[in-house]
Each structure stands twice: as structure tokens, then as C-alpha cells.
């Protein structure tokens, strides 16, 4: 199994913002990526779950 990429929350939000059309979509995608384990957060939000 491949290790998920590790990003800061800001880096993840910026990357998702480049390919989404709305803020609501950005929030949904970021939460899904973090909560599903496809991306791991580093820094202050390490081990966080997003609602």
C-alpha cells in the first residue's frame, strides 16, 4: 500500500482550489481527502479529522 502524501492544510487547500469551481466544493473535497486517509496533514492539523 502506498503512503499517502503529507501536506499542510494550507498546501492542500491551495491545490484543491486550483481545480474546483466553488468554495463549497473545495471544503467538501478537502474534508473527503483528509477523512478518507488519502492525504495526511502535517503541522498544526496533524491527525485532524474535518467535519
Steps between C-alpha positions, in 0.01 A plus 500: 500500500634840403558763769260794462653839418565724799403866465420795718134597503586820313687311226208261460244782482708686241539188284130417515403863427686481169269225370162579658236757410352599836596537863239241599659249264846580641383437855335173402802370308752599770290337773461182294871473421599546865227287658547214253874486569594576140698801627671544835529843654821625656554791735230633733225286347690169513261214586197729461162383373296762315123542515 
